[in-house]
């Protein structure tokens, strides 16, 4: 799944989601030499270097819909689909 990550300083970075699970994501971002791990803390994502990151856009490039993201619900982080985008051929 292709995505755009938005850093708290306004920088946008293109990335590809490699894996996702409950409260955790691994992405390969453009101009980064290595993969990045993102962790859900409360209602936002934090990189393995401590940067606060927002998932600004997702483009699902397969027939599967959605992806699992965590969000705050009744004081507990829970996994649920947050975005689904269609890509044309």
Secondary structure as UniProt FT lines:
FT   STRAND          2..7
FT   TURN            8..9
FT   STRAND          12..21
FT   TURN            22..23
FT   STRAND          24..29
FT   TURN            30..31
FT   STRAND          36..41
FT   TURN            42..43
FT   STRAND          44..47
FT   TURN            48..49
FT   STRAND          52..59
FT   STRAND          68..73
FT   TURN            74..75
FT   STRAND          76..81
//
